[in-house]
Amino acid sequence: MTVTALSALLMRKLPALELCTRLSIGAGDVVIHAPGFEDRTMAVADIVKPKRGAHAILLDYLPFSARNRVGDVRESLRKSRLAIADEDIVTYNRFEPRDFEERLRARLIALAARRVVLDISTMSKLAIMLVLEICRVLDLDVCVFYAEAQEYGPSEAEFEAAKNDNAIHRPSLQVFTGVHGVVRVESLKSVAMQGNPTAALVFMSFNDALTQVLLNTVYPSRLFLINGRPPVHRWRELATAWIHDQVRREWEEDNPVRLDVVGGVQMPTRVVSTLDYRETVVSLLGLYWQLSATHRILLAPAGSKMQAVGCSLVKALHPDIHIEYPSPEGFQAVYSSGIADCWLLDFGRLSEQLAAVSGAERQEYLEIPP
């Protein structure tokens, strides 16, 4: 089987995103949502249609921010008759998650959860990975809900102005208020291959400082940058490539570019959709099998939220991958506005979905027949 054939097989094995305008939930279903300050944090409240026996758990971010709309989301869901007890407000420290997994797991067990509807629209990418890992361990059915924003900061005009001024950090500063540092969580760590050189797989974003803080922390031997291609706002693919162009040149051997030049930038050939998580899974699995025999693999999910979903699946498939999360300090008010399309990703039983992907891998890379 060729790499292209394997990619096609994996794309078929994994469920595709579907547009969502109404979401019915009932007994045994638990919505998990992390209310933020963006408009789209309210999207799930307009779409979810609960029946008796459905519950919700809300993540309350620490450090505390008065902009986060926990109260608004709770009241809106309450009006739709979705039960949210005080015990269902679970704090999540973005910089020190510590016992978050234990507390969330205990709450899901107490609610007798059978299916989790995970709203990742305004959820920390590290929290996305942790919640999905809990769902896998508890062997739950999983649906991922994601609301896109209509506009994301910075705007194309703001980026072009910063680019013309050669102020490479200016676009970053319009989205993030700074960089906290690298966050590690015990359940996503790995000590495998520690004596070997490290290969870092890093998703590009609008903040190249996230990449730099990671490099200054882990000192990898090789760096594989992965750019993102949005289905809308396609100019952002060029913008993130431009922002990371210098660091890409410093690690040129592992980061090939296309022959053509776009907007004065040599565009990376390694690029995946910011929305279709399946492209992330395919790309990361290809890199894993290329590198895992000789390198310790470090994965930094600093890209989009749907890319973080893909990262979570690959980490579950290969526990020897080590996760390091370069975390922003905070976000500017112009981070996003409006609510665009809403999507649903229905995995069914997550453990069964992962087993299907693992079988495709064994068939290709280990030559084990299906």
Contacts in CASP RR format, 6 or more apart in sequence:
PFRMAT RR
TARGET T0000
AUTHOR 0000-0000-0000
METHOD contacts of the structure
MODEL  1
MTVTALSALLMRKLPALELCTRLSIGAGDVVIHAPGFEDRTMAVADIVKP
KRGAHAILLDYLPFSARNRVGDVRESLRKSRLAIADEDIVTYNRFEPRDF
EERLRARLIALAARRVVLDISTMSKLAIMLVLEICRVLDLDVCVFYAEAQ
EYGPSEAEFEAAKNDNAIHRPSLQVFTGVHGVVRVESLKSVAMQGNPTAA
LVFMSFNDALTQVLLNTVYPSRLFLINGRPPVHRWRELATAWIHDQVRRE
WEEDNPVRLDVVGGVQMPTRVVSTLDYRETVVSLLGLYWQLSATHRILLA
PAGSKMQAVGCSLVKALHPDIHIEYPSPEGFQAVYSSGIADCWLLDFGRL
SEQLAAVSGAERQEYLEIPP
1 9 0 8 1.000
1 363 0 8 1.000
1 364 0 8 1.000
3 286 0 8 1.000
6 282 0 8 1.000
6 360 0 8 1.000
6 364 0 8 1.000
7 282 0 8 1.000
9 360 0 8 1.000
9 364 0 8 1.000
10 278 0 8 1.000
10 281 0 8 1.000
10 282 0 8 1.000
10 285 0 8 1.000
10 357 0 8 1.000
10 360 0 8 1.000
11 278 0 8 1.000
11 282 0 8 1.000
13 353 0 8 1.000
13 356 0 8 1.000
13 357 0 8 1.000
13 360 0 8 1.000
14 277 0 8 1.000
14 278 0 8 1.000
14 281 0 8 1.000
14 313 0 8 1.000
14 353 0 8 1.000
14 357 0 8 1.000
15 345 0 8 1.000
15 346 0 8 1.000
15 347 0 8 1.000
15 348 0 8 1.000
15 353 0 8 1.000
16 276 0 8 1.000
16 278 0 8 1.000
16 345 0 8 1.000
17 146 0 8 1.000
17 275 0 8 1.000
17 276 0 8 1.000
17 277 0 8 1.000
17 306 0 8 1.000
17 343 0 8 1.000
17 344 0 8 1.000
17 345 0 8 1.000
18 343 0 8 1.000
18 344 0 8 1.000
18 345 0 8 1.000
18 346 0 8 1.000
19 341 0 8 1.000
19 342 0 8 1.000
19 343 0 8 1.000
19 344 0 8 1.000
20 47 0 8 1.000
20 145 0 8 1.000
20 342 0 8 1.000
20 343 0 8 1.000
20 344 0 8 1.000
21 47 0 8 1.000
21 342 0 8 1.000
22 47 0 8 1.000
22 49 0 8 1.000
23 44 0 8 1.000
23 47 0 8 1.000
23 48 0 8 1.000
23 49 0 8 1.000
23 117 0 8 1.000
23 143 0 8 1.000
23 145 0 8 1.000
23 344 0 8 1.000
24 49 0 8 1.000
24 50 0 8 1.000
24 51 0 8 1.000
25 31 0 8 1.000
25 48 0 8 1.000
25 49 0 8 1.000
25 50 0 8 1.000
25 51 0 8 1.000
25 54 0 8 1.000
25 82 0 8 1.000
25 115 0 8 1.000
25 117 0 8 1.000
26 50 0 8 1.000
26 51 0 8 1.000
26 52 0 8 1.000
26 53 0 8 1.000
26 54 0 8 1.000
27 51 0 8 1.000
27 52 0 8 1.000
27 53 0 8 1.000
27 54 0 8 1.000
28 53 0 8 1.000
28 54 0 8 1.000
28 55 0 8 1.000
28 111 0 8 1.000
28 112 0 8 1.000
28 113 0 8 1.000
28 114 0 8 1.000
28 115 0 8 1.000
29 50 0 8 1.000
29 53 0 8 1.000
29 54 0 8 1.000
29 55 0 8 1.000
29 113 0 8 1.000
29 114 0 8 1.000
29 115 0 8 1.000
29 116 0 8 1.000
29 117 0 8 1.000
30 54 0 8 1.000
30 55 0 8 1.000
30 56 0 8 1.000
30 57 0 8 1.000
30 108 0 8 1.000
30 111 0 8 1.000
30 113 0 8 1.000
30 115 0 8 1.000
30 116 0 8 1.000
30 117 0 8 1.000
31 44 0 8 1.000
31 48 0 8 1.000
31 54 0 8 1.000
31 55 0 8 1.000
31 56 0 8 1.000
31 57 0 8 1.000
31 77 0 8 1.000
31 82 0 8 1.000
31 116 0 8 1.000
31 117 0 8 1.000
31 119 0 8 1.000
32 56 0 8 1.000
32 57 0 8 1.000
32 59 0 8 1.000
32 104 0 8 1.000
32 116 0 8 1.000
32 117 0 8 1.000
32 118 0 8 1.000
32 119 0 8 1.000
32 131 0 8 1.000
33 41 0 8 1.000
33 44 0 8 1.000
33 56 0 8 1.000
33 57 0 8 1.000
33 58 0 8 1.000
33 59 0 8 1.000
33 73 0 8 1.000
33 119 0 8 1.000
33 121 0 8 1.000
33 123 0 8 1.000
34 58 0 8 1.000
34 59 0 8 1.000
34 61 0 8 1.000
34 92 0 8 1.000
34 119 0 8 1.000
34 122 0 8 1.000
34 123 0 8 1.000
34 124 0 8 1.000
34 127 0 8 1.000
35 41 0 8 1.000
35 58 0 8 1.000
35 59 0 8 1.000
35 60 0 8 1.000
35 68 0 8 1.000
35 69 0 8 1.000
35 70 0 8 1.000
35 71 0 8 1.000
35 72 0 8 1.000
35 73 0 8 1.000
35 74 0 8 1.000
35 122 0 8 1.000
36 61 0 8 1.000
36 67 0 8 1.000
36 68 0 8 1.000
36 69 0 8 1.000
36 70 0 8 1.000
36 122 0 8 1.000
37 65 0 8 1.000
37 67 0 8 1.000
37 68 0 8 1.000
37 69 0 8 1.000
37 122 0 8 1.000
37 331 0 8 1.000
37 333 0 8 1.000
37 335 0 8 1.000
38 121 0 8 1.000
38 122 0 8 1.000
38 149 0 8 1.000
38 335 0 8 1.000
38 336 0 8 1.000
38 337 0 8 1.000
38 338 0 8 1.000
39 149 0 8 1.000
39 336 0 8 1.000
39 337 0 8 1.000
39 338 0 8 1.000
39 339 0 8 1.000
40 121 0 8 1.000
40 122 0 8 1.000
40 147 0 8 1.000
40 148 0 8 1.000
40 149 0 8 1.000
40 336 0 8 1.000
40 338 0 8 1.000
40 339 0 8 1.000
40 340 0 8 1.000
41 69 0 8 1.000
41 73 0 8 1.000
41 121 0 8 1.000
41 122 0 8 1.000
42 69 0 8 1.000
42 72 0 8 1.000
42 73 0 8 1.000
42 76 0 8 1.000
42 339 0 8 1.000
43 121 0 8 1.000
43 147 0 8 1.000
43 339 0 8 1.000
43 342 0 8 1.000
44 73 0 8 1.000
44 77 0 8 1.000
44 119 0 8 1.000
44 121 0 8 1.000
44 145 0 8 1.000
44 147 0 8 1.000
45 73 0 8 1.000
45 76 0 8 1.000
45 77 0 8 1.000
45 80 0 8 1.000
47 145 0 8 1.000
47 342 0 8 1.000
48 77 0 8 1.000
48 80 0 8 1.000
48 82 0 8 1.000
48 117 0 8 1.000
49 80 0 8 1.000
50 80 0 8 1.000
50 81 0 8 1.000
50 82 0 8 1.000
53 83 0 8 1.000
54 82 0 8 1.000
54 83 0 8 1.000
55 82 0 8 1.000
55 83 0 8 1.000
55 84 0 8 1.000
55 88 0 8 1.000
55 111 0 8 1.000
55 113 0 8 1.000
56 77 0 8 1.000
56 82 0 8 1.000
56 83 0 8 1.000
56 84 0 8 1.000
56 88 0 8 1.000
57 84 0 8 1.000
57 88 0 8 1.000
57 89 0 8 1.000
57 90 0 8 1.000
57 104 0 8 1.000
57 107 0 8 1.000
57 108 0 8 1.000
57 111 0 8 1.000
58 70 0 8 1.000
58 73 0 8 1.000
58 74 0 8 1.000
58 84 0 8 1.000
58 88 0 8 1.000
58 89 0 8 1.000
58 90 0 8 1.000
59 90 0 8 1.000
59 91 0 8 1.000
59 92 0 8 1.000
59 123 0 8 1.000
59 127 0 8 1.000
60 68 0 8 1.000
60 70 0 8 1.000
60 89 0 8 1.000
60 90 0 8 1.000
60 91 0 8 1.000
60 92 0 8 1.000
61 68 0 8 1.000
61 91 0 8 1.000
61 92 0 8 1.000
61 93 0 8 1.000
61 94 0 8 1.000
61 124 0 8 1.000
62 91 0 8 1.000
62 92 0 8 1.000
62 93 0 8 1.000
62 94 0 8 1.000
63 93 0 8 1.000
63 94 0 8 1.000
63 95 0 8 1.000
67 333 0 8 1.000
70 89 0 8 1.000
74 84 0 8 1.000
74 89 0 8 1.000
77 84 0 8 1.000
78 84 0 8 1.000
87 107 0 8 1.000
87 110 0 8 1.000
88 107 0 8 1.000
88 111 0 8 1.000
90 100 0 8 1.000
90 103 0 8 1.000
90 104 0 8 1.000
90 107 0 8 1.000
91 100 0 8 1.000
92 100 0 8 1.000
92 124 0 8 1.000
92 127 0 8 1.000
93 100 0 8 1.000
94 124 0 8 1.000
94 126 0 8 1.000
94 127 0 8 1.000
94 180 0 8 1.000
94 183 0 8 1.000
94 327 0 8 1.000
95 180 0 8 1.000
95 183 0 8 1.000
95 327 0 8 1.000
96 183 0 8 1.000
97 126 0 8 1.000
97 127 0 8 1.000
97 130 0 8 1.000
97 183 0 8 1.000
97 185 0 8 1.000
100 127 0 8 1.000
100 130 0 8 1.000
101 130 0 8 1.000
101 133 0 8 1.000
101 134 0 8 1.000
101 185 0 8 1.000
101 187 0 8 1.000
104 130 0 8 1.000
104 131 0 8 1.000
104 134 0 8 1.000
105 134 0 8 1.000
105 137 0 8 1.000
105 138 0 8 1.000
108 116 0 8 1.000
108 134 0 8 1.000
108 138 0 8 1.000
108 140 0 8 1.000
109 138 0 8 1.000
113 138 0 8 1.000
113 140 0 8 1.000
114 140 0 8 1.000
114 141 0 8 1.000
115 140 0 8 1.000
115 141 0 8 1.000
115 142 0 8 1.000
115 143 0 8 1.000
115 348 0 8 1.000
116 131 0 8 1.000
116 135 0 8 1.000
116 140 0 8 1.000
116 141 0 8 1.000
116 142 0 8 1.000
116 143 0 8 1.000
117 143 0 8 1.000
117 145 0 8 1.000
118 128 0 8 1.000
118 131 0 8 1.000
118 132 0 8 1.000
118 135 0 8 1.000
118 142 0 8 1.000
118 143 0 8 1.000
118 144 0 8 1.000
118 145 0 8 1.000
119 145 0 8 1.000
119 146 0 8 1.000
119 147 0 8 1.000
120 128 0 8 1.000
120 144 0 8 1.000
120 145 0 8 1.000
120 146 0 8 1.000
120 305 0 8 1.000
120 306 0 8 1.000
120 308 0 8 1.000
120 309 0 8 1.000
121 145 0 8 1.000
121 146 0 8 1.000
121 147 0 8 1.000
121 305 0 8 1.000
123 131 0 8 1.000
123 305 0 8 1.000
124 327 0 8 1.000
125 301 0 8 1.000
125 302 0 8 1.000
125 303 0 8 1.000
125 305 0 8 1.000
125 308 0 8 1.000
125 311 0 8 1.000
125 325 0 8 1.000
126 183 0 8 1.000
126 185 0 8 1.000
126 301 0 8 1.000
126 308 0 8 1.000
126 325 0 8 1.000
126 327 0 8 1.000
128 305 0 8 1.000
128 308 0 8 1.000
128 309 0 8 1.000
128 312 0 8 1.000
129 188 0 8 1.000
129 301 0 8 1.000
129 308 0 8 1.000
129 311 0 8 1.000
129 312 0 8 1.000
129 315 0 8 1.000
129 323 0 8 1.000
130 185 0 8 1.000
130 187 0 8 1.000
130 188 0 8 1.000
132 142 0 8 1.000
132 309 0 8 1.000
132 312 0 8 1.000
132 313 0 8 1.000
132 316 0 8 1.000
132 350 0 8 1.000
133 187 0 8 1.000
133 188 0 8 1.000
133 312 0 8 1.000
133 315 0 8 1.000
133 316 0 8 1.000
135 142 0 8 1.000
135 350 0 8 1.000
136 316 0 8 1.000
136 350 0 8 1.000
136 351 0 8 1.000
136 354 0 8 1.000
139 349 0 8 1.000
139 350 0 8 1.000
139 351 0 8 1.000
140 349 0 8 1.000
140 350 0 8 1.000
141 347 0 8 1.000
141 348 0 8 1.000
141 349 0 8 1.000
141 350 0 8 1.000
142 347 0 8 1.000
142 348 0 8 1.000
142 350 0 8 1.000
143 344 0 8 1.000
143 345 0 8 1.000
143 346 0 8 1.000
143 347 0 8 1.000
143 348 0 8 1.000
144 309 0 8 1.000
144 344 0 8 1.000
144 345 0 8 1.000
144 347 0 8 1.000
145 342 0 8 1.000
145 343 0 8 1.000
145 344 0 8 1.000
145 345 0 8 1.000
146 305 0 8 1.000
146 306 0 8 1.000
146 342 0 8 1.000
146 343 0 8 1.000
146 344 0 8 1.000
146 345 0 8 1.000
147 339 0 8 1.000
147 340 0 8 1.000
147 341 0 8 1.000
147 342 0 8 1.000
147 343 0 8 1.000
148 232 0 8 1.000
148 275 0 8 1.000
148 339 0 8 1.000
148 340 0 8 1.000
148 341 0 8 1.000
148 342 0 8 1.000
148 343 0 8 1.000
149 336 0 8 1.000
149 337 0 8 1.000
149 338 0 8 1.000
149 339 0 8 1.000
149 340 0 8 1.000
150 336 0 8 1.000
150 337 0 8 1.000
150 338 0 8 1.000
150 339 0 8 1.000
150 340 0 8 1.000
151 336 0 8 1.000
151 337 0 8 1.000
151 338 0 8 1.000
152 233 0 8 1.000
152 236 0 8 1.000
152 335 0 8 1.000
152 336 0 8 1.000
153 174 0 8 1.000
153 175 0 8 1.000
153 206 0 8 1.000
153 334 0 8 1.000
153 335 0 8 1.000
153 336 0 8 1.000
154 162 0 8 1.000
154 171 0 8 1.000
154 174 0 8 1.000
154 175 0 8 1.000
154 206 0 8 1.000
154 334 0 8 1.000
156 233 0 8 1.000
156 235 0 8 1.000
156 239 0 8 1.000
158 171 0 8 1.000
158 174 0 8 1.000
159 171 0 8 1.000
159 235 0 8 1.000
159 239 0 8 1.000
162 168 0 8 1.000
162 170 0 8 1.000
162 171 0 8 1.000
162 174 0 8 1.000
163 171 0 8 1.000
163 239 0 8 1.000
163 242 0 8 1.000
168 208 0 8 1.000
168 243 0 8 1.000
168 246 0 8 1.000
169 208 0 8 1.000
169 209 0 8 1.000
171 206 0 8 1.000
171 239 0 8 1.000
171 243 0 8 1.000
172 206 0 8 1.000
172 207 0 8 1.000
172 208 0 8 1.000
172 209 0 8 1.000
172 243 0 8 1.000
173 332 0 8 1.000
174 332 0 8 1.000
174 334 0 8 1.000
175 206 0 8 1.000
175 207 0 8 1.000
175 331 0 8 1.000
175 332 0 8 1.000
175 334 0 8 1.000
175 335 0 8 1.000
176 206 0 8 1.000
176 207 0 8 1.000
176 209 0 8 1.000
176 328 0 8 1.000
176 329 0 8 1.000
176 330 0 8 1.000
176 331 0 8 1.000
176 332 0 8 1.000
177 328 0 8 1.000
177 329 0 8 1.000
177 330 0 8 1.000
177 331 0 8 1.000
177 332 0 8 1.000
178 207 0 8 1.000
178 209 0 8 1.000
178 328 0 8 1.000
178 329 0 8 1.000
178 330 0 8 1.000
179 207 0 8 1.000
179 209 0 8 1.000
179 210 0 8 1.000
179 213 0 8 1.000
179 326 0 8 1.000
179 327 0 8 1.000
179 328 0 8 1.000
179 329 0 8 1.000
180 327 0 8 1.000
180 328 0 8 1.000
180 329 0 8 1.000
180 330 0 8 1.000
181 213 0 8 1.000
181 217 0 8 1.000
181 326 0 8 1.000
181 327 0 8 1.000
182 213 0 8 1.000
182 214 0 8 1.000
182 217 0 8 1.000
182 218 0 8 1.000
182 324 0 8 1.000
182 325 0 8 1.000
182 326 0 8 1.000
182 327 0 8 1.000
183 324 0 8 1.000
183 325 0 8 1.000
183 326 0 8 1.000
183 327 0 8 1.000
184 323 0 8 1.000
184 324 0 8 1.000
184 325 0 8 1.000
185 323 0 8 1.000
185 325 0 8 1.000
188 315 0 8 1.000
188 322 0 8 1.000
188 323 0 8 1.000
189 322 0 8 1.000
189 323 0 8 1.000
190 296 0 8 1.000
190 319 0 8 1.000
190 320 0 8 1.000
190 321 0 8 1.000
190 322 0 8 1.000
190 323 0 8 1.000
192 296 0 8 1.000
192 319 0 8 1.000
192 320 0 8 1.000
192 322 0 8 1.000
193 292 0 8 1.000
193 295 0 8 1.000
193 296 0 8 1.000
193 297 0 8 1.000
193 320 0 8 1.000
194 296 0 8 1.000
195 296 0 8 1.000
196 294 0 8 1.000
196 295 0 8 1.000
196 296 0 8 1.000
197 220 0 8 1.000
197 221 0 8 1.000
197 222 0 8 1.000
197 294 0 8 1.000
197 295 0 8 1.000
197 296 0 8 1.000
198 218 0 8 1.000
198 219 0 8 1.000
198 220 0 8 1.000
198 221 0 8 1.000
198 222 0 8 1.000
198 295 0 8 1.000
198 296 0 8 1.000
198 297 0 8 1.000
198 298 0 8 1.000
199 220 0 8 1.000
199 221 0 8 1.000
199 222 0 8 1.000
199 223 0 8 1.000
199 224 0 8 1.000
199 287 0 8 1.000
199 291 0 8 1.000
199 295 0 8 1.000
199 296 0 8 1.000
199 297 0 8 1.000
199 298 0 8 1.000
200 214 0 8 1.000
200 215 0 8 1.000
200 218 0 8 1.000
200 220 0 8 1.000
200 222 0 8 1.000
200 223 0 8 1.000
200 224 0 8 1.000
200 298 0 8 1.000
200 299 0 8 1.000
200 300 0 8 1.000
200 324 0 8 1.000
201 224 0 8 1.000
201 226 0 8 1.000
201 284 0 8 1.000
201 287 0 8 1.000
201 297 0 8 1.000
201 298 0 8 1.000
201 299 0 8 1.000
201 300 0 8 1.000
202 211 0 8 1.000
202 214 0 8 1.000
202 223 0 8 1.000
202 224 0 8 1.000
202 225 0 8 1.000
202 226 0 8 1.000
202 300 0 8 1.000
202 302 0 8 1.000
203 225 0 8 1.000
203 226 0 8 1.000
203 228 0 8 1.000
203 300 0 8 1.000
203 301 0 8 1.000
203 302 0 8 1.000
203 303 0 8 1.000
203 304 0 8 1.000
203 307 0 8 1.000
204 211 0 8 1.000
204 225 0 8 1.000
204 226 0 8 1.000
204 227 0 8 1.000
204 228 0 8 1.000
204 240 0 8 1.000
204 241 0 8 1.000
204 243 0 8 1.000
204 244 0 8 1.000
204 302 0 8 1.000
204 303 0 8 1.000
205 211 0 8 1.000
205 240 0 8 1.000
205 302 0 8 1.000
205 303 0 8 1.000
206 236 0 8 1.000
206 239 0 8 1.000
206 240 0 8 1.000
206 243 0 8 1.000
207 243 0 8 1.000
207 302 0 8 1.000
207 328 0 8 1.000
208 243 0 8 1.000
208 244 0 8 1.000
208 246 0 8 1.000
208 247 0 8 1.000
210 300 0 8 1.000
210 302 0 8 1.000
210 326 0 8 1.000
210 328 0 8 1.000
211 225 0 8 1.000
211 244 0 8 1.000
211 247 0 8 1.000
211 300 0 8 1.000
211 302 0 8 1.000
211 326 0 8 1.000
212 247 0 8 1.000
213 326 0 8 1.000
214 300 0 8 1.000
214 302 0 8 1.000
214 324 0 8 1.000
214 326 0 8 1.000
215 223 0 8 1.000
215 247 0 8 1.000
217 324 0 8 1.000
218 298 0 8 1.000
218 324 0 8 1.000
220 298 0 8 1.000
221 295 0 8 1.000
222 251 0 8 1.000
222 254 0 8 1.000
222 291 0 8 1.000
222 295 0 8 1.000
223 247 0 8 1.000
223 251 0 8 1.000
223 254 0 8 1.000
223 255 0 8 1.000
224 254 0 8 1.000
224 255 0 8 1.000
224 270 0 8 1.000
224 287 0 8 1.000
225 244 0 8 1.000
225 247 0 8 1.000
225 248 0 8 1.000
225 251 0 8 1.000
225 255 0 8 1.000
225 268 0 8 1.000
225 270 0 8 1.000
226 270 0 8 1.000
226 271 0 8 1.000
226 272 0 8 1.000
226 280 0 8 1.000
226 283 0 8 1.000
227 237 0 8 1.000
227 240 0 8 1.000
227 241 0 8 1.000
227 244 0 8 1.000
227 267 0 8 1.000
227 268 0 8 1.000
227 270 0 8 1.000
227 271 0 8 1.000
227 272 0 8 1.000
228 236 0 8 1.000
228 237 0 8 1.000
228 240 0 8 1.000
228 271 0 8 1.000
228 272 0 8 1.000
228 273 0 8 1.000
228 274 0 8 1.000
228 303 0 8 1.000
228 304 0 8 1.000
228 307 0 8 1.000
229 237 0 8 1.000
229 271 0 8 1.000
229 272 0 8 1.000
229 273 0 8 1.000
229 274 0 8 1.000
230 236 0 8 1.000
230 237 0 8 1.000
230 273 0 8 1.000
230 274 0 8 1.000
230 275 0 8 1.000
230 304 0 8 1.000
231 273 0 8 1.000
231 274 0 8 1.000
231 275 0 8 1.000
231 276 0 8 1.000
232 340 0 8 1.000
237 267 0 8 1.000
237 271 0 8 1.000
238 262 0 8 1.000
238 263 0 8 1.000
238 265 0 8 1.000
238 267 0 8 1.000
241 248 0 8 1.000
241 265 0 8 1.000
241 267 0 8 1.000
241 268 0 8 1.000
242 263 0 8 1.000
242 264 0 8 1.000
242 265 0 8 1.000
245 265 0 8 1.000
245 266 0 8 1.000
248 255 0 8 1.000
248 257 0 8 1.000
248 268 0 8 1.000
255 268 0 8 1.000
255 270 0 8 1.000
256 268 0 8 1.000
256 269 0 8 1.000
256 270 0 8 1.000
257 266 0 8 1.000
257 267 0 8 1.000
257 268 0 8 1.000
257 269 0 8 1.000
258 266 0 8 1.000
258 267 0 8 1.000
258 268 0 8 1.000
258 269 0 8 1.000
260 267 0 8 1.000
261 267 0 8 1.000
270 283 0 8 1.000
272 279 0 8 1.000
272 280 0 8 1.000
272 282 0 8 1.000
272 283 0 8 1.000
272 307 0 8 1.000
273 279 0 8 1.000
273 280 0 8 1.000
273 306 0 8 1.000
274 303 0 8 1.000
274 304 0 8 1.000
274 306 0 8 1.000
274 307 0 8 1.000
275 304 0 8 1.000
275 306 0 8 1.000
275 343 0 8 1.000
276 306 0 8 1.000
277 306 0 8 1.000
277 307 0 8 1.000
277 309 0 8 1.000
277 310 0 8 1.000
277 313 0 8 1.000
277 345 0 8 1.000
278 310 0 8 1.000
280 306 0 8 1.000
280 307 0 8 1.000
280 309 0 8 1.000
280 310 0 8 1.000
280 311 0 8 1.000
280 314 0 8 1.000
281 310 0 8 1.000
281 313 0 8 1.000
281 314 0 8 1.000
281 357 0 8 1.000
284 299 0 8 1.000
284 310 0 8 1.000
284 311 0 8 1.000
284 314 0 8 1.000
285 314 0 8 1.000
285 317 0 8 1.000
285 361 0 8 1.000
287 297 0 8 1.000
288 297 0 8 1.000
288 314 0 8 1.000
288 318 0 8 1.000
288 321 0 8 1.000
289 361 0 8 1.000
289 365 0 8 1.000
291 297 0 8 1.000
292 318 0 8 1.000
292 320 0 8 1.000
296 322 0 8 1.000
297 318 0 8 1.000
297 320 0 8 1.000
297 321 0 8 1.000
297 322 0 8 1.000
298 321 0 8 1.000
298 322 0 8 1.000
298 323 0 8 1.000
298 324 0 8 1.000
299 311 0 8 1.000
299 314 0 8 1.000
299 315 0 8 1.000
299 321 0 8 1.000
299 322 0 8 1.000
299 323 0 8 1.000
299 324 0 8 1.000
300 323 0 8 1.000
300 324 0 8 1.000
300 325 0 8 1.000
300 326 0 8 1.000
301 307 0 8 1.000
301 308 0 8 1.000
301 311 0 8 1.000
301 312 0 8 1.000
301 323 0 8 1.000
301 325 0 8 1.000
302 325 0 8 1.000
302 326 0 8 1.000
309 345 0 8 1.000
311 323 0 8 1.000
313 353 0 8 1.000
313 354 0 8 1.000
313 357 0 8 1.000
314 321 0 8 1.000
315 321 0 8 1.000
315 323 0 8 1.000
316 354 0 8 1.000
317 354 0 8 1.000
317 357 0 8 1.000
317 358 0 8 1.000
317 361 0 8 1.000
347 353 0 8 1.000
359 368 0 8 1.000
359 370 0 8 1.000
362 368 0 8 1.000
363 369 0 8 1.000
363 370 0 8 1.000
END
